[in-house]
Amino acid sequence: MKHNRLAIAALAPVLILVGCATPLERRQASGGFDYLEQPAPTPLVVPAGLDAPRVSREFDVPPLGSSVDRDVVGPRLDVRPPLQVLPLAPGTRLQDSVDSVTVLVESNQDDLDLAHEIHETLLKFLSDQSIGVATDSNGVIVTDWIENEEVIGKSWFRDKVYQIRQRYEFDTVVKDHGRSGSITIELVDHEEGLDGIDDSIVLTDADRRRYAIDMLNNAIAYMNFERKQRQATQELLNGRGIKTVLGFDSDENTAFIAEASFDQVWRRMDHVLPLLGFEVRDLDQQLATYFVDFESDSGFWASLWGDNDALPLEEGPYQIRLEPMGERTAITVLDNEAKPLPTETVTQMYNRFADLLKKEMRELQ
């Protein structure tokens, strides 16, 4: 009984080694490759004086093409299904009729420079994956060697380790208008082998494409995470109440100074102005101006407290102009001829504006 236990213990490492497959073997079809040793078929010999039979060529195996193609048989034939580029991040899509490993990227936030966003996202992605950068210039990032090791078998003496080393190049191009661009990736170097680099292993174009697509999909998944995080943060900021004080715009006109960015205040005005009795008839973000009509018998305050507490304005057209001032935003109320309202009128309006702006977005809906 003791001898049996020793025999099993001695065989265990061997069984582990045999049972593990290298990454190269996992790409191969199961079973043997005896078909590679099959001799060429012997042509049919027709005796003299007899007619040759009719032969259909429908099921003939076509000849292989280039010398590279002739090598991609047997154990070198990758039987895995092809990978596809997955443009899952907001604002990303595939480029039609292009066979390169490329994804198109569109800007989804007006206040972000797209080229800077893509560049910083790729650098953060590589850093998060502990991948070094060899060169970074003119929209092209080339990684350091990415080394992966996998123990495929253990014995009493040493482990058998399969090594893969790769380097990738990310090429970013953003169009002159700055609203769209592209990311293209290429596997520029690849080495692999069992217990050392095997120079006989040469990747096919399909192999290189598969690796490049896998890396690109990981980068786009990271961009998806970054954009969704940024969107969630922006929505949180947009939903918060905005503190407002009386002050002056850059032209020294009396104005409401909101403690928030221009984009936050601009979006909030869509909800605040109707509650104050202003009907928005037009708006121009380039001019940073809302064009409105005021009706004294409408609006939240008039319906709640009556005409005595309505805004001190005559009915008619007005303009509401926003002006970014660093991290704050000035809100100036103008008449229909773009002339600022008197300081006394603006002061009387302040409490109404301030009370609504300090409410959270959910309270305004």
C-alpha positions in Angstrom: 0.0 0.0 0.0 2.9 2.3 0.8 4.5 1.7 -2.6 1.2 2.7 -4.4 1.2 6.0 -2.6 4.7 6.7 -3.7 3.9 5.8 -7.3 1.0 8.2 -7.4 3.1 11.0 -5.9 5.8 10.5 -8.4 3.3 10.6 -11.3 1.4 13.7 -10.1 3.8 16.4 -11.5 3.9 14.5 -14.9 0.2 14.5 -15.0 0.0 18.2 -14.4 2.5 18.9 -17.1 0.7 16.8 -19.6 -2.7 18.3 -18.7 -1.8 21.9 -19.3 -1.8 23.4 -22.8 0.2 26.4 -24.0 -1.6 29.5 -25.3 -0.5 28.4 -28.8 -2.0 24.9 -28.4 -5.3 26.4 -27.2 -5.8 28.0 -30.6 -5.5 24.7 -32.4 -8.2 22.3 -33.4 -8.7 19.3 -31.2 -7.4 16.0 -32.5 -4.5 15.1 -34.6 -3.1 16.6 -37.8 -2.4 13.4 -39.7 -4.2 14.8 -42.7 -1.1 16.9 -43.3 0.8 13.8 -44.2 -1.7 12.5 -46.7 -0.1 11.9 -50.1 -1.4 13.6 -53.2 -4.2 11.6 -54.8 -3.1 9.3 -57.7 -4.7 10.5 -60.9 -7.0 8.1 -62.7 -5.2 6.2 -65.5 -7.5 5.6 -68.5 -6.4 2.7 -70.7 -5.8 3.6 -74.3 -8.8 3.4 -76.5 -11.2 4.3 -73.6 -12.9 7.6 -72.9 -12.1 9.3 -69.7 -15.1 9.5 -67.3 -16.7 12.8 -66.6 -15.4 14.2 -63.2 -17.1 17.0 -61.2 -14.7 19.6 -59.8 -17.4 21.0 -57.4 -15.7 19.6 -54.3 -12.1 20.2 -55.2 -10.0 21.8 -52.5 -8.7 25.1 -54.0 -4.9 25.5 -53.9 -3.4 27.6 -51.1 -2.3 31.2 -52.0 0.9 32.8 -50.8 3.7 31.1 -48.9 2.4 32.6 -45.7 -1.0 31.0 -46.3 0.7 27.6 -46.9 2.1 27.8 -43.4 -1.2 28.4 -41.8 -2.3 24.8 -41.6 -2.4 22.1 -39.0 -1.2 23.5 -35.6 -0.6 26.9 -37.0 -4.3 27.3 -38.1 -6.2 29.4 -35.5 -9.7 27.9 -35.1 -11.0 30.6 -32.8 -13.9 32.8 -34.0 -12.8 36.3 -35.1 -13.0 39.3 -32.7 -15.0 42.4 -33.5 -14.3 46.0 -32.6 -16.9 47.0 -30.0 -17.5 50.8 -30.0 -19.5 50.7 -26.7 -18.5 54.0 -25.3 -20.9 57.0 -25.8 -20.0 58.8 -29.0 -18.0 56.0 -30.5 -18.8 54.1 -33.7 -17.2 52.0 -36.4 -15.9 53.4 -39.7 -17.7 52.0 -42.7 -15.7 50.0 -45.3 -12.4 50.2 -43.5 -10.5 47.1 -42.5 -8.1 48.7 -40.1 -8.5 48.3 -36.3 -10.1 51.8 -35.9 -12.9 53.3 -33.9 -14.4 56.7 -34.5 -14.9 59.0 -31.5 -17.2 62.0 -31.3 -17.1 64.7 -28.7 -20.0 64.4 -26.2 -19.2 67.4 -24.0 -18.8 70.9 -25.5 -16.4 72.2 -22.9 -13.9 69.3 -23.4 -11.1 69.3 -26.0 -11.6 66.0 -27.8 -7.9 65.5 -28.7 -6.9 66.1 -25.1 -9.7 63.9 -23.8 -8.7 60.9 -26.0 -5.0 61.4 -25.2 -5.5 61.6 -21.4 -8.0 58.7 -21.5 -5.4 56.4 -23.3 -2.7 57.4 -20.9 -4.9 56.7 -17.8 -6.0 53.4 -19.3 -2.3 52.3 -19.9 -1.4 53.5 -16.4 -4.3 51.6 -14.9 -3.1 48.5 -16.6 0.5 49.1 -15.4 1.6 49.5 -19.0 4.5 51.8 -19.6 4.8 54.3 -22.5 7.9 54.3 -24.7 7.1 57.3 -26.9 4.3 59.9 -26.9 4.3 62.4 -29.7 1.9 64.1 -32.1 -1.0 61.9 -31.2 0.9 58.6 -31.4 1.5 56.6 -28.3 3.8 53.5 -28.4 3.8 51.3 -25.3 6.7 49.7 -23.6 7.0 45.9 -23.7 3.9 44.3 -22.1 5.0 41.0 -20.6 2.7 38.2 -19.5 3.8 34.9 -18.1 1.7 31.8 -17.4 2.8 28.7 -15.5 1.5 25.8 -17.6 3.1 23.0 -15.6 4.8 22.3 -12.3 7.3 19.7 -11.4 9.6 19.0 -8.4 12.4 20.8 -10.1 11.0 23.9 -11.9 7.9 25.4 -13.4 7.3 25.6 -17.1 6.4 29.2 -18.0 4.9 30.4 -21.3 5.9 34.0 -22.0 4.3 36.6 -24.3 5.8 40.0 -24.9 4.1 42.7 -27.0 4.2 46.4 -27.9 1.3 48.4 -29.3 0.9 51.7 -31.1 -2.1 54.0 -30.6 -2.6 56.6 -33.4 -5.1 59.4 -32.6 -6.4 61.8 -35.3 -8.8 64.6 -34.6 -10.3 66.7 -37.3 -9.7 70.4 -37.5 -13.2 71.3 -36.3 -12.4 69.3 -33.1 -15.7 67.5 -32.8 -14.7 64.1 -34.2 -11.7 61.9 -34.5 -10.4 58.3 -34.6 -8.2 55.9 -32.7 -6.3 53.3 -34.6 -4.2 50.6 -32.9 -1.5 48.3 -34.3 0.5 45.5 -32.7 4.0 46.5 -33.6 6.1 43.8 -31.8 5.3 40.3 -30.6 7.4 37.6 -29.0 6.3 34.3 -27.3 7.6 31.0 -26.3 7.9 28.3 -23.7 10.8 28.9 -21.3 12.2 31.6 -23.6 11.3 33.3 -26.8 10.7 31.0 -29.7 11.8 32.8 -32.9 10.0 30.2 -35.1 6.6 31.5 -34.0 5.6 34.2 -36.5 2.2 35.8 -36.2 -0.2 36.0 -39.2 -2.1 39.1 -40.1 -5.2 37.5 -38.5 -3.2 36.9 -35.3 -2.0 40.5 -35.2 -5.5 41.8 -35.8 -7.0 39.7 -33.1 -4.5 41.0 -30.5 -5.0 44.6 -31.7 -8.8 44.4 -31.5 -8.6 43.0 -28.0 -6.4 45.8 -26.8 -8.6 48.4 -28.6 -11.8 47.0 -27.0 -10.2 47.3 -23.6 -9.2 50.9 -24.2 -12.8 51.8 -25.4 -14.3 50.0 -22.4 -12.1 52.3 -20.2 -13.3 55.3 -22.2 -16.9 54.2 -21.6 -16.2 54.1 -17.9 -14.6 57.5 -17.9 -17.3 59.2 -19.9 -20.1 57.7 -17.8 -18.3 58.8 -14.6 -18.0 62.3 -16.0 -21.6 62.4 -17.1 -22.8 61.2 -13.7 -20.7 63.8 -12.0 -22.1 66.5 -14.3 -25.6 65.4 -13.7 -25.0 65.6 -9.9 -23.6 69.1 -10.3 -26.5 70.2 -12.6 -29.0 68.9 -10.0 -27.7 70.8 -7.1 -29.0 74.1 -5.9 -27.0 77.2 -7.1 -26.2 80.0 -4.6 -26.6 83.5 -6.1 -25.6 86.9 -4.8 -26.0 90.5 -6.2 -23.0 91.8 -8.0 -21.9 93.3 -11.3 -21.1 91.8 -14.7 -18.0 92.8 -16.7 -19.7 96.0 -17.9 -20.4 97.1 -14.3 -24.2 96.4 -14.8 -26.1 95.2 -11.7 -26.5 91.4 -12.1 -27.1 88.2 -10.3 -23.8 86.3 -9.7 -24.4 82.5 -9.6 -21.8 80.3 -7.9 -21.7 77.8 -10.7 -20.2 77.3 -14.2 -21.8 78.8 -17.3 -23.0 75.3 -18.6 -24.7 74.6 -15.3 -26.5 77.9 -15.1 -27.4 77.8 -18.8 -29.1 74.5 -18.4 -30.8 75.6 -15.2 -32.4 78.7 -16.8 -34.6 76.5 -19.0 -36.4 75.4 -15.8 -36.2 78.7 -13.8 -37.4 81.2 -16.3 -40.9 79.7 -16.9 -41.4 79.6 -13.2 -40.7 83.3 -12.9 -43.3 84.1 -15.7 -40.9 84.3 -18.6 -41.8 82.4 -21.8 -38.7 81.5 -23.8 -39.3 82.3 -27.4 -35.7 81.9 -28.6 -32.2 81.2 -27.2 -28.7 81.5 -28.6 -25.9 79.8 -26.7 -23.2 81.5 -28.9 -24.6 84.9 -27.7 -25.2 83.4 -24.2 -28.7 84.9 -24.4 -32.3 83.9 -23.7 -35.0 85.9 -25.6 -38.1 85.9 -23.4 -41.6 87.4 -23.0 -42.8 88.3 -19.5 -46.4 87.9 -18.4 -47.2 89.2 -14.9 -50.1 86.8 -14.3 -48.0 83.6 -14.9 -45.2 82.0 -13.2 -44.7 80.1 -9.9 -44.6 83.2 -7.6 -47.6 84.9 -9.0 -49.7 81.7 -8.6 -48.4 81.1 -5.1 -48.6 84.6 -3.5 -50.5 86.7 -5.9 -49.7 89.8 -8.0 -48.3 91.8 -5.0 -45.2 89.6 -5.0 -44.7 89.2 -8.8 -41.6 90.5 -10.5 -41.6 94.3 -10.8 -41.6 94.2 -14.6 -44.0 95.4 -17.3 -45.3 92.7 -19.7 -43.3 92.4 -22.9 -40.0 91.1 -24.4 -36.7 90.9 -22.5 -33.3 89.4 -22.8 -31.5 87.3 -20.2 -27.7 87.3 -20.8 -25.3 85.0 -19.2 -21.6 85.7 -18.8 -18.9 83.3 -17.6 -16.7 84.8 -14.9 -14.2 82.0 -14.0 -16.0 79.5 -11.9 -19.0 81.8 -11.5 -21.6 83.1 -14.0 -23.2 86.6 -14.2 -26.9 86.8 -15.1 -27.9 90.2 -16.5 -31.5 91.1 -17.3 -31.9 93.4 -20.4 -34.8 95.1 -22.1 -35.8 94.3 -25.6 -33.1 96.8 -26.9 -30.4 95.0 -25.0 -30.1 97.8 -22.4 -29.6 96.7 -18.8 -32.5 97.2 -16.3 -32.0 99.8 -13.6 -30.2 98.7 -10.4 -33.4 99.2 -8.3 -35.4 96.9 -10.5 -32.7 94.2 -10.5 -32.5 94.4 -6.7 -36.2 93.9 -6.4 -36.0 90.8 -8.6 -33.1 89.3 -6.8 -35.0 87.4 -4.1 -37.2 85.6 -6.7 -34.2 84.6 -8.8 -32.1 83.5 -5.8 -34.9 81.5 -4.2 -35.5 79.4 -7.4 -31.8 79.0 -8.3 -30.9 77.6 -4.8 -33.5 74.8 -5.2 -32.4 71.4 -6.4 -33.4 70.4 -9.9 -35.9 67.8 -8.7 -37.7 70.5 -6.8 -38.2 72.5 -10.1 -39.6 69.7 -12.1 
